[in-house]
């Protein structure tokens, strides 16, 4: 049997445009003599549309476009499976997440989502649980469809569908990327195919939406545990193959490439789908702005990236030189706007208000806010999107200036720990075969340069220590004492955990950023802003009242 997997990159809410692409892909598959074409979960509505699902006009528009596909007479010889949303048959006011089969001018719902997954998106807010998988025959093979996103739900759904005695299970997904996910899903379904003696087709959305990246990576694995199709990661693709054809070989996992490609796609789709053609960012001569610039160039092209150097009296000559060298190597135009006069004007106007006080972080943060004001002014004047260059390590502990370097329209590296920023910088240079990001930038000691001799480590643990603590808290879910027992000092853990809990008000005001981990701020991690809890060792003592 000849199957076409349509790994599409749709736009959320653009039902008409999404429908047209679906029809074009079906026609292309038909020309190549495919027997069946499969589209991912939410292919019609474009992805997770959130509260648009509560808009009755939106749902009506969805049904109108489904009907148009049904009436396309030139497609009536094709069997097409599309991820859709439908009314519940018995409770019309409820909608369910479904797979619909189109053939011979008819449409039939053949599956609905059984396990509602709230890890990234609030499935249970919008959909009624109504799990069923009808068995239908295509070319003497019994098929069943399931809708699943997380690895756990994927495995559970395939196991349940295998009880139906089918030959092929098609898994429909609109599943967001996290580090290592592609290999994880493949390994799970390869084992499941062998264990349950069934072929498995996995089709996932490609593209990005509001910082979520849908990594594609669709595939078809036969019951022997061999792959018949492996689609590209992070790219739209129509892949046609024969289930009796030759086997294909998996590529080796490359985490740095995955994370970098996800970062590029996250920014690219955010800009393209929201109408931004160019971006602007500050370049400081540091590693964070250097990697952000590299991502921006790959996402939008060097001609569409505008860099701004904004030196102050505390900016070293090396920083200015490194920023210039970086922009030359990437072919990016750089403007220089010195902030000394603006900064001194601020201080002069604050003389009476600040009278009798000593200089502290207030004066330091004024510089960061001036810089963000400059970037946002350029953004406002020309319609460019302003990029925030903060990383996850900084955001975790609030090491950024609210309305300063923490501001912007999009944050490409906000879910990258500092060590991952270095990893991807090295990947950029290795892939280019040259030092696109100057080695001096990679090796220099991190500094905000807001006062003489300032280093990040003056305020924070060294980044290798900080990242180790953050991984143990957010990724490994270790308890307080377990982290202490792993070799982290109590003093450092108390400092970091206190900063994490008291910095939520900053993170709530941070720009949208690309998700590359299982635990991203604003998407998976959220603490109360008003918070009287301090994470500390539980001694068992109770205060006597």
C-alpha positions as CSV (number, residue, x, y, z in Angstrom):
1,X,0.0,0.0,0.0
2,X,1.2,3.5,-0.9
3,X,0.8,6.0,2.0
4,X,1.4,9.7,2.0
5,X,2.2,11.4,5.3
6,X,1.5,15.1,5.1
7,X,3.6,16.8,7.8
8,X,2.1,20.3,7.4
9,X,3.0,23.6,8.9
10,X,-0.4,25.3,9.4
11,X,-1.3,28.7,10.8
12,X,-3.5,28.8,13.9
13,X,-7.0,30.0,13.1
14,X,-6.4,30.4,9.3
15,X,-9.0,27.7,8.5
16,X,-9.4,28.7,4.9
17,X,-5.7,28.8,4.2
18,X,-5.2,25.5,6.1
19,X,-8.0,23.8,4.1
20,X,-6.4,25.0,0.8
21,X,-3.1,23.5,1.8
22,X,-4.7,20.2,2.7
23,X,-6.5,20.0,-0.7
24,X,-3.3,20.9,-2.5
25,X,-1.4,18.1,-0.6
26,X,-4.1,15.6,-1.3
27,X,-4.0,16.4,-5.0
28,X,-0.3,16.0,-5.0
29,X,-0.5,12.7,-3.3
30,X,-3.2,11.6,-5.8
31,X,-0.9,12.4,-8.7
32,X,1.8,10.2,-7.2
33,X,-0.7,7.3,-6.9
34,X,-1.0,7.3,-3.1
35,X,-3.8,5.1,-1.7
36,X,-4.0,7.1,1.6
37,X,-2.9,10.5,2.8
38,X,-2.7,11.3,6.5
39,X,-2.6,14.7,8.1
40,X,-1.8,15.5,11.8
41,X,-4.0,16.4,14.8
42,X,-5.7,19.9,14.4
43,X,-4.6,20.1,10.7
44,X,-7.8,22.0,9.8
45,X,-7.7,24.6,12.6
46,X,-3.9,24.9,12.5
47,X,-2.9,23.9,16.0
48,X,-3.9,24.7,19.6
49,X,-6.2,27.6,19.1
50,X,-7.0,28.0,22.8
51,X,-10.2,30.1,23.5
52,X,-11.0,30.3,19.8
53,X,-12.5,26.9,20.5
54,X,-15.1,28.7,22.7
55,X,-16.1,31.0,19.7
56,X,-19.1,29.5,18.0
57,X,-18.4,31.4,14.8
58,X,-15.0,29.9,14.7
59,X,-16.4,26.3,15.1
60,X,-19.0,27.0,12.4
61,X,-16.2,28.1,10.0
62,X,-14.4,24.9,10.8
63,X,-17.4,22.9,9.8
64,X,-17.9,24.9,6.6
65,X,-14.4,24.2,5.4
66,X,-14.7,20.5,6.3
67,X,-17.8,20.4,4.1
68,X,-15.9,22.0,1.2
69,X,-13.3,19.2,1.4
70,X,-16.1,16.6,1.4
71,X,-17.5,18.1,-1.8
72,X,-14.3,18.2,-3.8
73,X,-15.2,15.7,-6.5
74,X,-11.6,15.5,-7.9
75,X,-10.5,14.0,-4.5
76,X,-13.2,11.3,-4.3
77,X,-10.9,8.5,-5.2
78,X,-8.5,9.4,-2.3
79,X,-8.8,8.2,1.3
80,X,-7.8,11.1,3.5
81,X,-7.4,11.1,7.3
82,X,-7.4,14.6,8.8
83,X,-7.2,15.8,12.4
84,X,-10.4,17.8,13.0
85,X,-12.7,19.0,15.8
86,X,-16.3,18.0,15.9
87,X,-19.5,18.3,18.0
88,X,-20.2,15.5,20.4
89,X,-22.9,13.3,18.9
90,X,-25.0,13.2,22.0
91,X,-24.1,16.6,23.7
92,X,-24.0,19.1,20.8
93,X,-22.6,21.9,23.0
94,X,-19.5,20.0,23.6
95,X,-16.7,19.6,21.1
96,X,-14.3,16.6,20.8
97,X,-10.8,16.3,19.3
98,X,-11.3,13.9,16.3
99,X,-9.9,12.3,13.2
100,X,-12.2,12.4,10.2
101,X,-12.0,10.1,7.1
102,X,-12.8,11.6,3.7
103,X,-13.6,9.4,0.7
104,X,-16.1,9.3,-2.1
105,X,-17.8,12.6,-1.2
106,X,-18.4,11.5,2.4
107,X,-16.9,12.4,5.7
108,X,-16.9,10.1,8.8
109,X,-15.4,10.7,12.2
110,X,-13.3,7.6,12.9
111,X,-11.6,8.4,16.2
112,X,-11.6,10.9,19.1
113,X,-9.0,11.7,21.7
114,X,-9.1,9.4,24.7
115,X,-6.5,10.8,27.0
116,X,-6.8,14.6,27.5
117,X,-3.3,16.0,28.0
118,X,-2.9,19.2,30.0
119,X,1.0,19.3,30.1
120,X,1.4,22.0,27.5
121,X,-2.2,22.9,26.5
122,X,-5.4,22.8,28.5
123,X,-7.2,19.9,26.6
124,X,-9.7,19.4,29.4
125,X,-10.8,23.0,29.3
126,X,-12.0,22.7,25.7
127,X,-12.7,19.1,24.9
128,X,-14.9,16.4,26.2
129,X,-13.3,13.1,26.8
130,X,-14.9,10.8,24.2
131,X,-12.3,8.2,23.3
132,X,-13.2,5.7,20.5
133,X,-11.3,4.2,17.5
134,X,-13.4,2.7,14.7
135,X,-11.8,0.0,12.7
136,X,-11.9,0.4,9.0
137,X,-10.3,-1.5,6.0
138,X,-8.0,0.0,3.4
139,X,-6.4,-2.4,0.9
140,X,-7.1,-5.5,3.0
141,X,-5.5,-3.9,6.0
142,X,-7.5,-3.1,9.2
143,X,-6.8,0.4,10.4
144,X,-7.4,2.2,13.7
145,X,-6.6,5.9,14.5
146,X,-5.6,7.4,17.9
147,X,-4.9,10.9,18.9
148,X,-2.0,11.4,21.4
149,X,0.7,13.9,22.3
150,X,2.8,12.9,25.3
151,X,5.0,9.7,25.1
152,X,2.9,8.2,27.9
153,X,-0.4,8.8,26.2
154,X,1.0,7.7,22.8
155,X,2.0,4.3,24.3
156,X,-1.3,3.8,26.2
157,X,-3.3,4.6,23.1
158,X,-1.3,2.3,20.9
159,X,-1.7,-0.5,23.4
160,X,-5.4,-0.1,23.6
161,X,-5.9,0.1,19.9
162,X,-3.8,-3.1,19.4
163,X,-6.6,-4.9,21.3
164,X,-8.9,-4.3,18.3
165,X,-6.9,-6.7,16.2
166,X,-5.8,-4.2,13.6
167,X,-2.8,-4.3,11.1
168,X,-2.0,-0.5,11.3
169,X,-2.4,2.1,14.0
170,X,-2.2,5.7,12.9
171,X,-1.1,8.1,15.7
172,X,-2.2,11.7,15.1
173,X,-0.3,14.4,17.0
174,X,0.2,18.1,17.4
175,X,3.0,17.6,19.9
176,X,5.5,20.3,20.9
177,X,9.2,19.7,21.0
178,X,11.4,19.2,24.0
179,X,15.1,18.2,24.1
180,X,15.5,14.5,23.1
181,X,11.8,14.0,22.2
182,X,12.3,12.8,18.6
183,X,14.4,9.8,19.6
184,X,12.2,9.1,22.6
185,X,9.0,8.8,20.5
186,X,10.6,6.7,17.9
187,X,12.0,4.3,20.4
188,X,8.7,4.0,22.2
189,X,6.8,3.2,19.0
190,X,9.4,0.9,17.6
191,X,9.2,-1.3,20.7
192,X,5.4,-1.0,20.7
193,X,5.1,-2.1,17.1
194,X,7.1,-5.3,17.8
195,X,5.4,-6.0,21.1
196,X,1.9,-5.6,19.8
197,X,2.6,-7.0,16.3
198,X,1.2,-4.0,14.5
199,X,2.5,-1.3,12.1
200,X,2.4,2.2,13.4
201,X,2.2,5.5,11.5
202,X,3.0,8.5,13.5
203,X,2.2,11.9,12.0
204,X,3.0,15.1,13.8
205,X,2.5,18.8,13.0
206,X,5.5,20.8,11.8
207,X,6.0,24.6,12.5
208,X,5.7,26.8,15.6
209,X,3.1,28.7,17.5
210,X,3.6,31.3,20.2
211,X,6.9,29.7,21.2
212,X,5.8,26.1,21.0
213,X,7.7,24.2,18.3
214,X,6.0,21.3,16.6
215,X,9.0,19.2,15.5
216,X,7.4,17.0,12.8
217,X,9.6,13.9,12.9
218,X,6.7,11.8,11.5
219,X,7.5,8.1,10.6
220,X,6.1,4.7,9.8
221,X,7.4,1.7,11.7
222,X,6.6,-1.9,10.7
223,X,5.7,-4.6,13.2
224,X,9.2,-6.0,12.8
225,X,10.5,-2.8,14.3
226,X,12.0,-1.4,11.1
227,X,11.2,2.0,9.6
228,X,9.6,2.4,6.2
229,X,9.5,6.2,6.4
230,X,11.3,8.9,8.4
231,X,10.3,12.5,7.8
232,X,12.5,15.5,8.5
233,X,12.5,17.3,11.8
234,X,11.2,20.9,11.9
235,X,10.2,21.0,8.2
236,X,7.0,20.8,6.3
237,X,7.0,17.7,4.1
238,X,4.8,15.4,2.0
239,X,6.4,12.0,2.1
240,X,5.1,9.1,0.0
241,X,6.3,5.5,0.5
242,X,5.2,1.9,0.0
243,X,4.6,-0.1,3.1
244,X,6.2,-3.1,1.3
245,X,9.1,-0.9,0.2
246,X,12.7,-0.8,1.5
247,X,13.6,0.0,5.0
248,X,15.1,3.4,6.0
249,X,17.9,4.0,8.5
250,X,17.6,6.4,11.5
251,X,20.1,9.3,11.7
252,X,22.1,9.6,14.9
253,X,20.6,11.9,17.5
254,X,22.2,15.3,17.6
255,X,20.8,17.3,20.6
256,X,22.6,20.5,19.8
257,X,21.2,20.5,16.2
258,X,17.7,19.7,17.4
259,X,17.7,22.5,19.9
260,X,19.2,25.0,17.5
261,X,16.8,24.1,14.7
262,X,13.9,24.4,17.1
263,X,15.1,27.8,18.2
264,X,15.4,29.0,14.6
265,X,11.9,27.7,13.7
266,X,10.3,29.1,16.8
267,X,11.5,32.6,15.9
268,X,11.0,32.3,12.2
269,X,7.3,31.1,12.4
270,X,6.5,33.7,15.1
271,X,7.8,36.5,12.8
272,X,6.3,35.1,9.6
273,X,2.9,34.2,11.0
274,X,2.6,37.6,12.8
275,X,3.8,39.7,9.9
276,X,7.3,40.7,11.1
277,X,9.9,40.9,8.3
278,X,12.8,42.2,10.3
279,X,14.1,42.1,13.9
280,X,16.3,44.4,16.0
281,X,18.4,43.4,19.0
282,X,21.2,44.8,21.2
283,X,24.6,43.3,20.8
284,X,26.9,43.6,23.9
285,X,29.9,41.5,22.9
286,X,28.5,38.7,25.2
287,X,27.5,35.1,24.5
288,X,23.7,35.6,24.9
289,X,23.3,38.3,22.3
290,X,25.8,36.5,20.0
291,X,23.7,33.3,19.9
292,X,20.5,35.3,19.6
293,X,21.9,37.1,16.6
294,X,23.0,33.7,15.0
295,X,19.5,32.3,15.5
296,X,17.9,35.5,14.0
297,X,20.1,35.4,11.0
298,X,19.2,31.8,10.3
299,X,15.5,32.5,10.9
300,X,15.1,35.8,8.9
301,X,18.3,36.3,6.9
302,X,21.2,38.6,7.7
303,X,19.6,41.5,5.7
304,X,16.6,41.4,8.0
305,X,18.5,41.6,11.3
306,X,19.5,45.0,12.7
307,X,22.0,45.0,15.6
308,X,22.5,47.9,17.9
309,X,25.6,48.5,20.1
310,X,24.7,50.8,23.0
311,X,28.0,51.4,25.0
312,X,28.1,53.2,28.3
313,X,31.0,54.5,30.4
314,X,31.3,51.0,31.8
315,X,31.4,49.2,28.4
316,X,34.9,47.9,27.8
317,X,36.7,48.4,24.5
318,X,36.7,44.6,24.1
319,X,32.9,44.5,24.2
320,X,32.6,47.0,21.4
321,X,35.2,45.2,19.3
322,X,33.6,41.8,19.8
323,X,30.2,43.1,18.9
324,X,31.5,44.7,15.7
325,X,33.4,41.5,14.8
326,X,30.3,39.4,15.4
327,X,28.2,41.5,13.1
328,X,30.8,41.6,10.3
329,X,31.0,37.8,10.4
330,X,27.3,37.4,10.1
331,X,26.8,40.2,7.6
332,X,24.5,42.1,9.9
333,X,24.3,45.9,9.9
334,X,25.2,47.4,13.2
335,X,24.2,50.8,14.6
336,X,26.1,52.4,17.5
337,X,24.1,54.6,19.9
338,X,26.1,55.6,23.0
339,X,23.9,56.0,26.1
340,X,26.2,58.2,28.3
341,X,24.5,61.5,27.6
342,X,21.0,59.9,28.0
343,X,22.1,58.2,31.2
344,X,23.6,61.4,32.7
345,X,20.5,63.3,31.8
346,X,18.5,60.8,33.8
347,X,20.8,61.1,36.8
348,X,20.6,64.9,36.6
349,X,16.8,64.8,36.6
350,X,16.8,62.4,39.6
351,X,19.1,64.6,41.7
352,X,16.4,66.0,43.9
353,X,14.4,62.8,44.1
354,X,17.4,60.7,45.0
355,X,19.0,63.3,47.3
356,X,20.7,61.7,50.3
357,X,20.9,58.2,48.8
358,X,23.9,56.2,47.6
359,X,24.2,54.7,44.1
360,X,23.0,51.2,43.9
361,X,21.3,48.8,41.5
362,X,18.8,51.5,40.7
363,X,21.4,53.5,38.7
364,X,22.6,50.2,37.1
365,X,19.2,49.3,35.9
366,X,18.5,52.7,34.4
367,X,21.2,51.8,31.8
368,X,19.4,48.6,30.9
369,X,16.1,50.4,30.6
370,X,17.6,53.1,28.4
371,X,18.8,50.4,26.1
372,X,15.5,48.7,25.9
373,X,13.8,52.1,25.2
374,X,16.2,52.5,22.3
375,X,15.4,49.1,20.8
376,X,11.6,49.5,21.3
377,X,11.8,52.9,19.6
378,X,13.4,51.4,16.6
379,X,10.9,48.6,16.7
380,X,8.1,51.1,16.9
381,X,9.4,53.4,14.1
382,X,10.1,50.6,11.5
383,X,7.8,47.8,12.6
384,X,10.7,45.4,13.5
385,X,10.3,42.9,16.3
386,X,12.6,43.6,19.2
387,X,14.4,40.5,20.5
388,X,15.1,39.8,24.2
389,X,18.5,38.1,24.8
390,X,17.8,36.7,28.3
391,X,18.5,33.0,28.9
392,X,16.7,30.6,31.3
393,X,19.4,30.6,34.0
394,X,19.0,34.4,34.3
395,X,15.2,34.2,34.1
396,X,15.1,31.5,36.8
397,X,16.7,33.8,39.4
398,X,15.5,37.2,38.2
399,X,19.0,38.2,37.0
400,X,17.6,40.7,34.5
401,X,16.1,44.2,34.6
402,X,12.4,44.4,34.3
403,X,11.6,46.7,31.3
404,X,15.3,46.6,30.5
405,X,17.1,43.6,29.1
406,X,14.1,41.5,30.1
407,X,11.9,43.4,27.7
408,X,11.2,42.8,24.0
409,X,8.8,41.2,21.6
410,X,10.2,37.7,21.5
411,X,12.9,35.8,23.5
412,X,14.6,33.1,21.3
413,X,16.9,31.7,24.1
414,X,14.7,32.1,27.1
415,X,14.4,28.3,27.6
416,X,18.1,27.6,27.2
417,X,20.3,27.2,30.3
418,X,23.6,29.1,30.2
419,X,25.5,25.9,29.5
420,X,23.1,25.2,26.6
421,X,23.8,28.7,25.2
422,X,27.5,27.8,25.1
423,X,26.6,24.4,23.5
424,X,24.6,26.0,20.7
425,X,27.3,28.6,20.1
426,X,29.8,25.9,19.6
427,X,27.4,24.1,17.3
428,X,27.0,27.3,15.2
429,X,30.8,27.5,14.7
430,X,31.2,23.8,14.1
431,X,28.4,23.7,11.5
432,X,29.9,26.8,9.8
433,X,33.4,25.4,9.8
434,X,34.6,28.7,11.1
435,X,34.4,31.0,14.1
436,X,31.2,32.9,13.2
437,X,30.8,33.6,16.9
438,X,34.3,34.8,17.9
439,X,36.1,32.6,20.3
440,X,36.8,35.6,22.5
441,X,33.0,36.0,23.1
442,X,32.7,32.3,24.0
443,X,35.6,32.4,26.4
444,X,35.0,35.7,28.1
445,X,33.7,36.0,31.7
446,X,30.0,36.8,31.7
447,X,29.3,40.4,32.7
448,X,26.4,42.9,32.5
449,X,28.9,45.8,32.5
450,X,26.6,48.1,34.5
451,X,29.3,49.1,37.0
452,X,33.1,48.9,37.0
453,X,34.5,45.4,37.2
454,X,31.1,43.7,37.4
455,X,30.8,40.0,36.9
456,X,27.6,37.8,36.9
457,X,29.3,35.6,39.6
458,X,29.3,38.6,41.9
459,X,25.5,38.1,42.3
460,X,25.1,34.5,41.4
461,X,26.8,31.1,41.8
462,X,29.0,30.2,38.9
463,X,26.8,29.2,36.0
464,X,27.8,25.6,36.1
465,X,26.7,25.4,39.7
466,X,23.5,27.4,39.1
467,X,22.6,25.2,36.0
468,X,23.2,22.0,38.0
469,X,20.8,23.3,40.7
470,X,18.1,24.4,38.2
471,X,18.3,21.0,36.4
472,X,17.8,19.2,39.7
473,X,14.8,21.3,40.7
474,X,13.0,21.6,37.4
475,X,14.0,18.6,35.3
476,X,14.7,15.9,37.9
477,X,12.1,17.1,40.5
478,X,14.6,16.4,43.3
479,X,13.7,17.2,46.9
480,X,15.6,19.7,49.0
481,X,17.6,17.2,50.9
482,X,18.3,15.1,47.8
483,X,19.9,18.1,46.2
484,X,22.0,18.7,49.3
485,X,23.0,15.0,49.4
486,X,24.1,15.3,45.7
487,X,26.8,17.7,46.7
488,X,25.2,21.1,46.4
489,X,25.9,23.4,49.4
490,X,23.0,24.4,51.5
491,X,24.0,28.1,51.2
492,X,23.9,28.0,47.4
493,X,20.7,26.0,47.3
494,X,18.9,28.4,49.7
495,X,20.1,31.4,47.7
496,X,19.0,30.0,44.4
497,X,15.6,28.7,45.6
498,X,14.8,32.0,47.3
499,X,15.6,33.9,44.1
500,X,13.5,31.4,42.0
501,X,10.4,32.0,44.2
502,X,10.7,35.7,44.5
503,X,11.3,36.4,40.7
504,X,8.0,35.1,39.4
505,X,6.6,38.6,39.0
506,X,9.4,39.3,36.5
507,X,8.8,36.1,34.5
508,X,5.0,36.8,34.2
509,X,6.0,40.0,32.3
510,X,8.6,38.4,30.1
511,X,8.1,38.1,26.3
512,X,7.1,34.9,24.6
513,X,10.0,32.6,24.0
514,X,10.8,29.3,22.3
515,X,10.2,26.2,24.4
516,X,12.9,23.5,24.1
517,X,12.6,21.7,27.4
518,X,9.9,19.8,29.2
519,X,9.7,22.5,31.9
520,X,9.6,26.0,30.4
521,X,8.6,29.1,32.3
522,X,5.1,30.5,31.5
523,X,4.3,27.3,29.7
524,X,4.9,24.5,32.1
525,X,6.2,26.2,35.3
526,X,4.3,28.8,37.2
527,X,4.5,29.9,40.8
528,X,2.2,32.3,42.7
529,X,3.5,35.8,42.6
530,X,2.3,36.5,46.1
531,X,4.1,33.7,47.9
532,X,4.9,33.2,51.5
533,X,6.6,29.8,50.9
534,X,10.3,29.4,51.2
535,X,11.8,26.1,50.1
536,X,14.0,24.7,52.9
537,X,14.8,21.5,54.7
538,X,11.9,20.1,56.6
539,X,13.3,19.4,60.1
540,X,10.1,18.0,61.6
541,X,10.0,20.7,64.2
542,X,6.7,22.6,64.7
543,X,6.7,26.0,66.2
544,X,4.9,26.1,69.5
545,X,2.2,28.6,69.8
